[in-house]
Amino acid sequence: MALSPWHTQFLMISTVSTVVGTRAVLRCPNTSISSLILVIWKIRPKSGSHCSLAYRADANKIDRTNCNERMTWESSPDHDPALQIQPVQLADEGNYTCEIATGDGTFCLTSALTVLVPPVVTLTHDSNGIIVCQASAGKPAAEISWAQGNGHSTENKTHHINETVTTLSSMPMINSTNVVKPLSTACSLPGLPPPE
């Protein structure tokens, strides 16, 4: 016995990274929506309530269950059922599944959304001749490097409950003859685009 297209399901998985405070667009499976019947976004953040956003083509009806107003269709769901989140918050991180039912079958795409957070960077020095670079609340953890100096830097990382990390690096700026050495430091986040 042959199965009808309704019993056919194709599952795909993708990874999407975005920076907190920006706009994220999550796509549905790449399939023709000319015979669209139903689109459902099932949203499962790591923390907080699950929600769903659905569009039923025959009734031209949109249903929103538990989703906040920052989560909307990028355009009209009967033309492009992509989900838009604006502005992205750290709490939005999680899994987003788009299920599309068409005359050709049911198609699913789950996107794992990762939210990146630029740290707040400060550079200070104390009365003992120690320079301190602190990259607060970044995700992923900042990598601090010193371009000059005696090579004796120390680094500590503090992991916060919201999965951000504060990196603290210190370096003596006075050498053994009490001469102040000019230093420069660089702070970067793996996977985070450079500032514009």
N, CA and C atoms as an extended XYZ file, in Angstrom:
588
Properties=species:S:1:pos:R:3:atomname:S:1:resname:S:1:resid:I:1 pbc="F F F"
N         0.848       -1.174        0.000 N   MET     1
C         0.000        0.000        0.000 CA  MET     1
C         0.893        1.237        0.000 C   MET     1
N         0.643        2.157       -0.918 N   ALA     2
C         1.429        3.393       -1.005 CA  ALA     2
C         0.909        4.408        0.007 C   ALA     2
N         1.830        5.133        0.608 N   LEU     3
C         1.449        6.181        1.552 CA  LEU     3
C         1.095        7.449        0.798 C   LEU     3
N         0.128        8.182        1.291 N   SER     4
C        -0.218        9.469        0.686 CA  SER     4
C         0.870       10.479        1.026 C   SER     4
N         0.950       11.598        0.290 N   PRO     5
C         1.958       12.613        0.594 CA  PRO     5
C         1.867       13.142        2.023 C   PRO     5
N         0.693       13.054        2.641 N   TRP     6
C         0.546       13.537        4.014 CA  TRP     6
C         1.414       12.755        4.989 C   TRP     6
N         1.775       11.546        4.636 N   HIS     7
C         2.579       10.722        5.531 CA  HIS     7
C         4.075       10.862        5.259 C   HIS     7
N         4.421       11.629        4.247 N   THR     8
C         5.821       11.845        3.924 CA  THR     8
C         6.321       13.047        4.705 C   THR     8
N         7.437       12.884        5.394 N   GLN     9
C         7.980       13.992        6.160 CA  GLN     9
C         9.484       14.044        5.936 C   GLN     9
N         9.969       15.237        5.635 N   PHE    10
C        11.385       15.450        5.409 CA  PHE    10
C        11.893       16.369        6.512 C   PHE    10
N        12.927       15.943        7.223 N   LEU    11
C        13.452       16.703        8.350 CA  LEU    11
C        14.852       17.195        8.023 C   LEU    11
N        15.076       18.485        8.246 N   MET    12
C        16.389       19.082        8.039 CA  MET    12
C        16.740       19.892        9.284 C   MET    12
N        18.040       20.071        9.521 N   ILE    13
C        18.502       20.833       10.682 CA  ILE    13
C        19.534       21.855       10.219 C   ILE    13
N        19.447       23.082       10.753 N   SER    14
C        20.428       24.120       10.428 CA  SER    14
C        20.827       24.846       11.710 C   SER    14
N        21.919       25.584       11.632 N   THR    15
C        22.390       26.392       12.753 CA  THR    15
C        22.423       27.841       12.317 C   THR    15
N        21.883       28.724       13.147 N   VAL    16
C        21.852       30.155       12.855 CA  VAL    16
C        22.453       30.892       14.047 C   VAL    16
N        23.409       31.795       13.774 N   SER    17
C        23.992       32.635       14.827 CA  SER    17
C        23.663       34.085       14.533 C   SER    17
N        23.344       34.834       15.578 N   THR    18
C        23.044       36.251       15.425 CA  THR    18
C        23.500       36.992       16.678 C   THR    18
N        23.642       38.300       16.548 N   VAL    19
C        24.117       39.129       17.657 CA  VAL    19
C        22.921       39.722       18.395 C   VAL    19
N        22.991       39.728       19.722 N   VAL    20
C        21.925       40.294       20.543 CA  VAL    20
C        21.634       41.729       20.088 C   VAL    20
N        20.354       42.086       20.043 N   GLY    21
C        19.950       43.437       19.650 CA  GLY    21
C        19.727       43.622       18.165 C   GLY    21
N        20.075       42.618       17.353 N   THR    22
C        19.881       42.717       15.908 CA  THR    22
C        18.606       41.978       15.509 C   THR    22
N        18.406       41.833       14.207 N   ARG    23
C        17.247       41.118       13.670 CA  ARG    23
C        17.702       39.756       13.173 C   ARG    23
N        16.961       38.722       13.518 N   ALA    24
C        17.239       37.372       13.021 CA  ALA    24
C        16.084       36.937       12.135 C   ALA    24
N        16.417       36.272       11.030 N   VAL    25
C        15.404       35.703       10.146 CA  VAL    25
C        15.681       34.211       10.033 C   VAL    25
N        14.679       33.415       10.379 N   LEU    26
C        14.781       31.961       10.314 CA  LEU    26
C        13.902       31.479        9.174 C   LEU    26
N        14.456       30.635        8.332 N   ARG    27
C        13.772       30.182        7.118 CA  ARG    27
C        13.095       28.837        7.320 C   ARG    27
N        12.089       28.616        6.497 N   CYS    28
C        11.407       27.323        6.446 CA  CYS    28
C        12.092       26.445        5.404 C   CYS    28
N        11.717       25.166        5.322 N   PRO    29
C        12.312       24.306        4.301 CA  PRO    29
C        12.112       24.902        2.913 C   PRO    29
N        13.096       24.693        2.068 N   ASN    30
C        13.036       25.201        0.703 CA  ASN    30
C        12.121       24.293       -0.117 C   ASN    30
N        10.858       24.653       -0.162 N   THR    31
C         9.870       23.871       -0.904 CA  THR    31
C         8.856       24.822       -1.526 C   THR    31
N         8.202       24.387       -2.553 N   SER    32
C         7.191       25.217       -3.210 CA  SER    32
C         5.999       25.411       -2.273 C   SER    32
N         5.569       26.659       -2.143 N   ILE    33
C         4.401       26.916       -1.299 CA  ILE    33
C         3.170       27.224       -2.152 C   ILE    33
N         3.239       26.852       -3.435 N   SER    34
C         2.084       27.110       -4.310 CA  SER    34
C         0.856       26.313       -3.867 C   SER    34
N         1.071       25.144       -3.275 N   SER    35
C        -0.055       24.350       -2.766 CA  SER    35
C        -0.030       24.311       -1.233 C   SER    35
N         0.302       25.466       -0.628 N   LEU    36
C         0.428       25.572        0.823 CA  LEU    36
C        -0.904       25.291        1.516 C   LEU    36
N        -0.835       24.480        2.560 N   ILE    37
C        -2.009       24.180        3.375 CA  ILE    37
C        -1.848       24.800        4.762 C   ILE    37
N        -0.685       24.590        5.378 N   LEU    38
C        -0.474       25.011        6.757 CA  LEU    38
C         1.015       25.240        7.009 C   LEU    38
N         1.330       26.278        7.791 N   VAL    39
C         2.697       26.530        8.270 CA  VAL    39
C         2.616       26.706        9.781 C   VAL    39
N         3.469       26.001       10.506 N   ILE    40
C         3.534       26.152       11.963 CA  ILE    40
C         4.994       26.347       12.374 C   ILE    40
N         5.240       27.415       13.120 N   TRP    41
C         6.534       27.608       13.776 CA  TRP    41
C         6.384       27.152       15.217 C   TRP    41
N         7.196       26.168       15.636 N   LYS    42
C         7.224       25.699       17.023 CA  LYS    42
C         8.517       26.216       17.638 C   LYS    42
N         8.380       27.072       18.630 N   ILE    43
C         9.511       27.794       19.202 CA  ILE    43
C         9.775       27.271       20.608 C   ILE    43
N        11.006       26.780       20.806 N   ARG    44
C        11.391       26.193       22.085 CA  ARG    44
C        12.704       26.817       22.567 C   ARG    44
N        12.592       27.968       23.261 N   PRO    45
C        13.813       28.581       23.789 CA  PRO    45
C        14.405       27.740       24.916 C   PRO    45
N        15.713       27.924       25.163 N   LYS    46
C        16.376       27.193       26.257 CA  LYS    46
C        15.731       27.506       27.599 C   LYS    46
N        15.291       28.751       27.754 N   SER    47
C        14.609       29.133       28.991 CA  SER    47
C        13.341       29.881       28.618 C   SER    47
N        12.361       29.824       29.464 N   GLY    48
C        11.103       30.503       29.170 CA  GLY    48
C        10.088       29.571       28.542 C   GLY    48
N         8.958       30.144       28.179 N   SER    49
C         7.833       29.369       27.663 CA  SER    49
C         7.985       29.041       26.188 C   SER    49
N         7.486       27.876       25.825 N   HIS    50
C         7.398       27.506       24.417 CA  HIS    50
C         6.258       28.302       23.797 C   HIS    50
N         6.330       28.508       22.483 N   CYS    51
C         5.238       29.202       21.809 CA  CYS    51
C         5.121       28.694       20.379 C   CYS    51
N         4.059       29.102       19.701 N   SER    52
C         3.884       28.716       18.298 CA  SER    52
C         3.217       29.846       17.528 C   SER    52
N         3.523       29.863       16.249 N   LEU    53
C         2.952       30.826       15.316 CA  LEU    53
C         2.513       30.014       14.108 C   LEU    53
N         1.248       30.110       13.736 N   ALA    54
C         0.723       29.256       12.673 CA  ALA    54
C        -0.072       30.063       11.657 C   ALA    54
N        -0.069       29.555       10.415 N   TYR    55
C        -0.863       30.151        9.339 CA  TYR    55
C        -1.591       29.027        8.620 C   TYR    55
N        -2.914       29.174        8.503 N   ARG    56
C        -3.747       28.205        7.786 CA  ARG    56
C        -4.211       28.855        6.493 C   ARG    56
N        -3.767       28.321        5.362 N   ALA    57
C        -3.988       28.957        4.062 CA  ALA    57
C        -5.458       28.985        3.654 C   ALA    57
N        -6.204       27.898        3.870 N   ASP    58
C        -7.589       27.865        3.386 CA  ASP    58
C        -8.476       28.895        4.077 C   ASP    58
N        -8.137       29.249        5.318 N   ALA    59
C        -8.923       30.240        6.060 CA  ALA    59
C        -8.213       31.595        6.110 C   ALA    59
N        -7.006       31.660        5.541 N   ASN    60
C        -6.175       32.869        5.600 CA  ASN    60
C        -6.109       33.379        7.045 C   ASN    60
N        -5.799       32.447        7.974 N   LYS    61
C        -5.858       32.733        9.405 CA  LYS    61
C        -4.501       32.514       10.066 C   LYS    61
N        -4.117       33.472       10.917 N   ILE    62
C        -2.883       33.384       11.694 CA  ILE    62
C        -3.245       33.174       13.159 C   ILE    62
N        -2.590       32.198       13.799 N   ASP    63
C        -2.761       31.946       15.229 CA  ASP    63
C        -1.425       32.137       15.925 C   ASP    63
N        -1.456       32.844       17.043 N   ARG    64
C        -0.257       33.080       17.857 CA  ARG    64
C        -0.562       32.531       19.248 C   ARG    64
N         0.280       31.599       19.724 N   THR    65
C         0.097       31.027       21.047 CA  THR    65
C         1.349       31.261       21.879 C   THR    65
N         1.261       32.149       22.847 N   ASN    66
C         2.342       32.407       23.800 CA  ASN    66
C         3.545       33.160       23.238 C   ASN    66
N         3.566       33.528       21.962 N   CYS    67
C         4.723       34.223       21.373 CA  CYS    67
C         4.629       35.716       21.656 C   CYS    67
N         5.769       36.331       21.954 N   ASN    68
C         5.746       37.773       22.171 CA  ASN    68
C         5.745       38.500       20.826 C   ASN    68
N         5.507       39.782       20.867 N   GLU    69
C         5.330       40.575       19.644 CA  GLU    69
C         6.619       40.763       18.849 C   GLU    69
N         7.771       40.420       19.418 N   ARG    70
C         9.027       40.522       18.673 CA  ARG    70
C         9.172       39.411       17.640 C   ARG    70
N         8.357       38.367       17.751 N   MET    71
C         8.397       37.245       16.814 CA  MET    71
C         7.229       37.374       15.852 C   MET    71
N         7.556       37.625       14.579 N   THR    72
C         6.528       37.848       13.564 CA  THR    72
C         6.943       37.175       12.257 C   THR    72
N         6.020       37.177       11.308 N   TRP    73
C         6.355       36.735        9.953 CA  TRP    73
C         7.236       37.806        9.326 C   TRP    73
N         8.240       37.401        8.553 N   GLU    74
C         9.086       38.395        7.891 CA  GLU    74
C         8.275       39.161        6.853 C   GLU    74
N         7.405       38.459        6.156 N   SER    75
C         6.472       39.100        5.220 CA  SER    75
C         5.140       38.377        5.368 C   SER    75
N         4.429       38.198        4.307 N   SER    76
C         3.149       37.489        4.364 CA  SER    76
C         3.415       35.980        4.325 C   SER    76
N         2.865       35.200        5.274 N   PRO    77
C         3.201       33.776        5.342 CA  PRO    77
C         2.790       32.973        4.110 C   PRO    77
N         1.834       33.469        3.327 N   ASP    78
C         1.462       32.731        2.119 CA  ASP    78
C         2.451       32.963        0.977 C   ASP    78
N         3.352       33.954        1.130 N   HIS    79
C         4.396       34.205        0.127 CA  HIS    79
C         5.766       33.728        0.605 C   HIS    79
N         6.072       33.986        1.877 N   ASP    80
C         7.345       33.571        2.472 CA  ASP    80
C         7.110       33.375        3.968 C   ASP    80
N         7.085       32.133        4.436 N   PRO    81
C         6.764       31.877        5.843 CA  PRO    81
C         7.945       32.022        6.810 C   PRO    81
N         8.966       32.795        6.441 N   ALA    82
C        10.122       32.987        7.325 CA  ALA    82
C         9.700       33.708        8.605 C   ALA    82
N        10.359       33.355        9.700 N   LEU    83
C        10.100       33.959       11.007 CA  LEU    83
C        11.148       35.031       11.271 C   LEU    83
N        10.689       36.171       11.759 N   GLN    84
C        11.580       37.281       12.087 CA  GLN    84
C        11.527       37.536       13.590 C   GLN    84
N        12.703       37.743       14.195 N   ILE    85
C        12.787       38.115       15.611 CA  ILE    85
C        13.534       39.442       15.667 C   ILE    85
N        12.883       40.448       16.248 N   GLN    86
C        13.513       41.769       16.301 CA  GLN    86
C        13.023       42.569       17.490 C   GLN    86
N        13.920       43.045       18.341 N   PRO    87
C        15.346       42.721       18.398 CA  PRO    87
C        15.568       41.394       19.126 C   PRO    87
N        16.628       40.704       18.742 N   VAL    88
C        16.967       39.419       19.356 CA  VAL    88
C        17.459       39.649       20.783 C   VAL    88
N        16.996       38.793       21.686 N   GLN    89
C        17.449       38.824       23.078 CA  GLN    89
C        18.136       37.501       23.400 C   GLN    89
N        18.963       37.502       24.414 N   LEU    90
C        19.679       36.291       24.810 CA  LEU    90
C        18.704       35.155       25.123 C   LEU    90
N        17.552       35.482       25.683 N   ALA    91
C        16.545       34.468       26.033 CA  ALA    91
C        15.913       33.814       24.804 C   ALA    91
N        16.145       34.363       23.600 N   ASP    92
C        15.587       33.779       22.374 CA  ASP    92
C        16.365       32.555       21.905 C   ASP    92
N        17.531       32.306       22.478 N   GLU    93
C        18.349       31.173       22.057 CA  GLU    93
C        17.587       29.876       22.275 C   GLU    93
N        17.623       28.996       21.276 N   GLY    94
C        16.925       27.724       21.385 CA  GLY    94
C        16.641       27.137       20.017 C   GLY    94
N        15.646       26.249       19.944 N   ASN    95
C        15.293       25.563       18.702 CA  ASN    95
C        13.997       26.110       18.121 C   ASN    95
N        14.021       26.338       16.818 N   TYR    96
C        12.892       26.883       16.073 CA  TYR    96
C        12.586       25.910       14.940 C   TYR    96
N        11.393       25.323       14.973 N   THR    97
C        11.021       24.342       13.961 CA  THR    97
C         9.906       24.887       13.094 C   THR    97
N        10.146       24.885       11.785 N   CYS    98
C         9.119       25.268       10.815 CA  CYS    98
C         8.583       23.990       10.184 C   CYS    98
N         7.282       23.785       10.304 N   GLU    99
C         6.616       22.644        9.672 CA  GLU    99
C         5.687       23.187        8.601 C   GLU    99
N         5.863       22.709        7.375 N   ILE   100
C         5.033       23.146        6.250 CA  ILE   100
C         4.292       21.943        5.693 C   ILE   100
N         2.985       22.076        5.568 N   ALA   101
C         2.176       21.054        4.905 CA  ALA   101
C         1.738       21.622        3.562 C   ALA   101
N         2.059       20.904        2.494 N   THR   102
C         1.649       21.296        1.140 CA  THR   102
C         1.004       20.089        0.476 C   THR   102
N         0.562       20.277       -0.740 N   GLY   103
C         0.016       19.159       -1.490 CA  GLY   103
C         1.059       18.097       -1.788 C   GLY   103
N         2.347       18.446       -1.645 N   ASP   104
C         3.444       17.507       -1.918 CA  ASP   104
C         3.926       16.762       -0.679 C   ASP   104
N         3.401       17.096        0.499 N   GLY   105
C         3.835       16.423        1.716 CA  GLY   105
C         4.088       17.403        2.845 C   GLY   105
N         4.685       16.889        3.897 N   THR   106
C         5.014       17.694        5.067 CA  THR   106
C         6.528       17.817        5.149 C   THR   106
N         6.998       19.042        5.376 N   PHE   107
C         8.430       19.315        5.407 CA  PHE   107
C         8.759       20.049        6.701 C   PHE   107
N         9.875       19.686        7.323 N   CYS   108
C        10.289       20.307        8.584 CA  CYS   108
C        11.725       20.792        8.487 C   CYS   108
N        11.977       21.937        9.096 N   LEU   109
C        13.334       22.449        9.243 CA  LEU   109
C        13.472       22.970       10.660 C   LEU   109
N        14.416       22.420       11.409 N   THR   110
C        14.703       22.906       12.755 CA  THR   110
C        15.981       23.721       12.705 C   THR   110
N        15.896       24.949       13.198 N   SER   111
C        17.061       25.831       13.271 CA  SER   111
C        17.438       26.014       14.734 C   SER   111
N        18.699       25.746       15.041 N   ALA   112
C        19.222       25.996       16.386 CA  ALA   112
C        19.767       27.419       16.387 C   ALA   112
N        19.102       28.315       17.112 N   LEU   113
C        19.508       29.720       17.159 CA  LEU   113
C        20.490       29.933       18.305 C   LEU   113
N        21.672       30.457       17.964 N   THR   114
C        22.684       30.833       18.947 CA  THR   114
C        22.772       32.349       18.968 C   THR   114
N        22.695       32.936       20.153 N   VAL   115
C        22.761       34.390       20.297 CA  VAL   115
C        24.139       34.761       20.845 C   VAL   115
N        24.846       35.613       20.096 N   LEU   116
C        26.169       36.091       20.491 CA  LEU   116
C        26.027       37.433       21.197 C   LEU   116
N        26.863       37.667       22.208 N   VAL   117
C        26.786       38.904       22.985 CA  VAL   117
C        28.163       39.567       23.007 C   VAL   117
N        28.297       40.785       22.432 N   PRO   118
C        29.572       41.493       22.531 CA  PRO   118
C        29.820       41.908       23.984 C   PRO   118
N        31.051       41.770       24.465 N   PRO   119
C        31.321       42.160       25.851 CA  PRO   119
C        31.479       43.671       25.977 C   PRO   119
N        31.359       44.146       27.200 N   VAL   120
C        31.708       45.529       27.525 CA  VAL   120
C        33.174       45.481       27.953 C   VAL   120
N        34.031       46.201       27.216 N   VAL   121
C        35.473       46.120       27.457 CA  VAL   121
C        35.964       47.372       28.176 C   VAL   121
N        36.724       47.166       29.259 N   THR   122
C        37.356       48.283       29.974 CA  THR   122
C        38.839       47.980       30.138 C   THR   122
N        39.649       49.026       30.109 N   LEU   123
C        41.087       48.905       30.299 CA  LEU   123
C        41.486       49.888       31.391 C   LEU   123
N        42.044       49.383       32.477 N   THR   124
C        42.425       50.226       33.613 CA  THR   124
C        43.830       49.845       34.073 C   THR   124
N        44.391       50.655       34.965 N   HIS   125
C        45.659       50.283       35.601 CA  HIS   125
C        45.585       50.680       37.068 C   HIS   125
N        46.346       49.961       37.875 N   ASP   126
C        46.327       50.267       39.304 CA  ASP   126
C        47.647       50.911       39.731 C   ASP   126
N        47.744       51.271       40.986 N   SER   127
C        48.928       51.974       41.501 CA  SER   127
C        50.156       51.068       41.575 C   SER   127
N        49.989       49.768       41.432 N   ASN   128
C        51.112       48.830       41.453 CA  ASN   128
C        51.697       48.580       40.068 C   ASN   128
N        51.222       49.330       39.060 N   GLY   129
C        51.743       49.153       37.707 CA  GLY   129
C        51.164       47.956       36.984 C   GLY   129
N        49.964       47.565       37.319 N   ILE   130
C        49.290       46.440       36.663 CA  ILE   130
C        48.188       46.999       35.766 C   ILE   130
N        48.215       46.596       34.494 N   ILE   131
C        47.143       46.965       33.566 CA  ILE   131
C        46.129       45.826       33.567 C   ILE   131
N        44.855       46.182       33.628 N   VAL   132
C        43.782       45.188       33.667 CA  VAL   132
C        42.836       45.436       32.500 C   VAL   132
N        42.641       44.402       31.700 N   CYS   133
C        41.648       44.443       30.622 CA  CYS   133
C        40.512       43.520       31.039 C   CYS   133
N        39.297       44.056       31.059 N   GLN   134
C        38.131       43.266       31.451 CA  GLN   134
C        37.109       43.296       30.330 C   GLN   134
N        36.708       42.118       29.877 N   ALA   135
C        35.653       41.973       28.873 CA  ALA   135
C        34.466       41.339       29.590 C   ALA   135
N        33.465       42.158       29.914 N   SER   136
C        32.352       41.720       30.761 CA  SER   136
C        31.180       41.182       29.955 C   SER   136
N        30.646       40.061       30.413 N   ALA   137
C        29.381       39.487       29.936 CA  ALA   137
C        29.347       39.258       28.436 C   ALA   137
N        30.371       38.615       27.891 N   GLY   138
C        30.404       38.270       26.464 CA  GLY   138
C        29.979       36.836       26.238 C   GLY   138
N        29.505       36.563       25.037 N   LYS   139
C        29.147       35.193       24.667 CA  LYS   139
C        29.435       35.023       23.194 C   LYS   139
N        30.416       34.189       22.834 N   PRO   140
C        31.243       33.346       23.688 CA  PRO   140
C        32.257       34.181       24.468 C   PRO   140
N        33.062       33.508       25.274 N   ALA   141
C        34.048       34.210       26.103 CA  ALA   141
C        35.046       34.958       25.232 C   ALA   141
N        35.409       36.163       25.663 N   ALA   142
C        36.391       36.970       24.939 CA  ALA   142
C        37.776       36.350       25.067 C   ALA   142
N        38.581       36.559       24.041 N   GLU   143
C        39.986       36.160       24.080 CA  GLU   143
C        40.803       37.437       24.142 C   GLU   143
N        41.565       37.614       25.209 N   ILE   144
C        42.364       38.823       25.402 CA  ILE   144
C        43.825       38.475       25.161 C   ILE   144
N        44.478       39.280       24.325 N   SER   145
C        45.907       39.078       24.091 CA  SER   145
C        46.626       40.410       24.247 C   SER   145
N        47.883       40.326       24.628 N   TRP   146
C        48.714       41.509       24.832 CA  TRP   146
C        49.757       41.536       23.726 C   TRP   146
N        49.846       42.651       22.997 N   ALA   147
C        50.784       42.754       21.884 CA  ALA   147
C        52.214       42.960       22.374 C   ALA   147
N        52.376       43.564       23.526 N   GLN   148
C        53.709       43.797       24.083 CA  GLN   148
C        53.654       43.480       25.564 C   GLN   148
N        54.776       43.515       26.191 N   GLY   149
C        54.820       43.250       27.620 CA  GLY   149
C        55.806       42.154       27.926 C   GLY   149
N        55.828       41.753       29.174 N   ASN   150
C        56.815       40.760       29.594 CA  ASN   150
C        56.315       39.327       29.447 C   ASN   150
N        55.121       39.159       28.934 N   GLY   151
C        54.593       37.818       28.716 CA  GLY   151
C        54.053       37.146       29.961 C   GLY   151
N        53.966       37.870       31.056 N   HIS   152
C        53.508       37.287       32.319 CA  HIS   152
C        52.096       37.761       32.663 C   HIS   152
N        51.194       37.612       31.739 N   SER   153
C        49.816       38.022       32.017 CA  SER   153
C        49.096       36.910       32.766 C   SER   153
N        48.072       37.293       33.494 N   THR   154
C        47.207       36.320       34.159 CA  THR   154
C        45.791       36.532       33.640 C   THR   154
N        45.034       35.461       33.604 N   GLU   155
C        43.671       35.563       33.075 CA  GLU   155
C        42.727       34.743       33.941 C   GLU   155
N        41.559       35.311       34.189 N   ASN   156
C        40.496       34.623       34.925 CA  ASN   156
C        39.198       34.772       34.151 C   ASN   156
N        38.402       33.722       34.148 N   LYS   157
C        37.087       33.758       33.500 CA  LYS   157
C        36.019       33.453       34.545 C   LYS   157
N        34.969       34.266       34.535 N   THR   158
C        33.826       34.051       35.414 CA  THR   158
C        32.616       33.738       34.547 C   THR   158
N        32.027       32.565       34.754 N   HIS   159
C        30.857       32.138       33.984 CA  HIS   159
C        29.595       32.554       34.733 C   HIS   159
N        28.694       33.221       34.010 N   HIS   160
C        27.456       33.716       34.611 CA  HIS   160
C        26.298       32.772       34.298 C   HIS   160
N        25.240       32.870       35.072 N   ILE   161
C        24.088       31.978       34.930 CA  ILE   161
C        23.405       32.105       33.561 C   ILE   161
N        23.518       33.278       32.912 N   ASN   162
C        22.890       33.475       31.598 CA  ASN   162
C        23.800       33.039       30.451 C   ASN   162
N        24.844       32.286       30.754 N   GLU   163
C        25.800       31.715       29.810 CA  GLU   163
C        26.767       32.736       29.210 C   GLU   163
N        26.780       33.969       29.728 N   THR   164
C        27.813       34.910       29.313 CA  THR   164
C        29.038       34.694       30.206 C   THR   164
N        30.168       35.257       29.762 N   VAL   165
C        31.427       35.062       30.480 CA  VAL   165
C        32.138       36.405       30.610 C   VAL   165
N        32.688       36.667       31.779 N   THR   166
C        33.543       37.835       31.979 CA  THR   166
C        34.991       37.346       32.024 C   THR   166
N        35.818       37.927       31.141 N   THR   167
C        37.234       37.578       31.075 CA  THR   167
C        38.040       38.744       31.628 C   THR   167
N        38.941       38.452       32.547 N   LEU   168
C        39.780       39.466       33.181 CA  LEU   168
C        41.234       39.071       32.952 C   LEU   168
N        42.005       39.960       32.306 N   SER   169
C        43.414       39.691       32.053 CA  SER   169
C        44.234       40.848       32.602 C   SER   169
N        45.316       40.525       33.287 N   SER   170
C        46.166       41.581       33.848 CA  SER   170
C        47.614       41.347       33.439 C   SER   170
N        48.347       42.472       33.317 N   MET   171
C        49.733       42.425       32.851 CA  MET   171
C        50.520       43.526       33.552 C   MET   171
N        51.696       43.199       34.128 N   PRO   172
C        52.536       44.251       34.704 CA  PRO   172
C        53.037       45.188       33.605 C   PRO   172
N        52.982       46.503       33.857 N   MET   173
C        53.463       47.436       32.838 CA  MET   173
C        54.804       48.052       33.216 C   MET   173
N        55.356       47.684       34.360 N   ILE   174
C        56.660       48.203       34.766 CA  ILE   174
C        57.642       47.039       34.794 C   ILE   174
N        58.790       47.223       34.129 N   ASN   175
C        59.771       46.143       34.113 CA  ASN   175
C        60.666       46.216       35.344 C   ASN   175
N        61.691       45.388       35.395 N   SER   176
C        62.531       45.281       36.591 CA  SER   176
C        63.353       46.532       36.875 C   SER   176
N        63.520       47.419       35.905 N   THR   177
C        64.287       48.651       36.146 CA  THR   177
C        63.367       49.836       36.391 C   THR   177
N        62.089       49.553       36.713 N   ASN   178
C        61.086       50.581       36.996 CA  ASN   178
C        60.834       51.524       35.819 C   ASN   178
N        60.990       51.025       34.621 N   VAL   179
C        60.689       51.805       33.422 CA  VAL   179
C        59.320       51.362       32.914 C   VAL   179
N        58.464       52.337       32.667 N   VAL   180
C        57.131       52.019       32.160 CA  VAL   180
C        57.249       51.601       30.702 C   VAL   180
N        56.695       50.436       30.389 N   LYS   181
C        56.711       49.938       29.015 CA  LYS   181
C        55.346       50.197       28.390 C   LYS   181
N        55.310       50.769       27.190 N   PRO   182
C        54.008       50.944       26.538 CA  PRO   182
C        53.437       49.580       26.149 C   PRO   182
N        52.149       49.415       26.350 N   LEU   183
C        51.485       48.153       26.039 CA  LEU   183
C        50.285       48.398       25.143 C   LEU   183
N        49.935       47.400       24.390 N   SER   184
C        48.655       47.436       23.690 CA  SER   184
C        47.997       46.083       23.899 C   SER   184
N        46.693       46.089       23.832 N   THR   185
C        45.946       44.860       24.071 CA  THR   185
C        44.899       44.686       22.981 C   THR   185
N        44.518       43.454       22.745 N   ALA   186
C        43.460       43.163       21.777 CA  ALA   186
C        42.466       42.233       22.445 C   ALA   186
N        41.209       42.482       22.181 N   CYS   187
C        40.143       41.666       22.743 CA  CYS   187
C        39.263       41.220       21.589 C   CYS   187
N        39.042       39.918       21.445 N   SER   188
C        38.203       39.445       20.348 CA  SER   188
C        37.261       38.361       20.851 C   SER   188
N        36.164       38.192       20.116 N   LEU   189
C        35.216       37.126       20.407 CA  LEU   189
C        35.170       36.198       19.215 C   LEU   189
N        35.449       34.909       19.410 N   PRO   190
C        35.357       33.972       18.299 CA  PRO   190
C        33.926       33.938       17.761 C   PRO   190
N        33.783       34.035       16.455 N   GLY   191
C        32.463       33.945       15.835 CA  GLY   191
C        31.671       35.223       15.809 C   GLY   191
N        32.150       36.289       16.454 N   LEU   192
C        31.419       37.551       16.483 CA  LEU   192
C        31.958       38.456       15.392 C   LEU   192
N        31.078       39.031       14.554 N   PRO   193
C        31.577       39.921       13.505 CA  PRO   193
C        32.217       41.163       14.114 C   PRO   193
N        33.237       41.745       13.430 N   PRO   194
C        33.885       42.942       13.970 CA  PRO   194
C        32.916       44.113       14.000 C   PRO   194
N        33.124       45.073       14.923 N   PRO   195
C        32.234       46.235       14.988 CA  PRO   195
C        32.346       47.070       13.727 C   PRO   195
N        31.232       47.721       13.372 N   GLU   196
C        31.223       48.543       12.161 CA  GLU   196
C        31.664       49.943       12.460 C   GLU   196
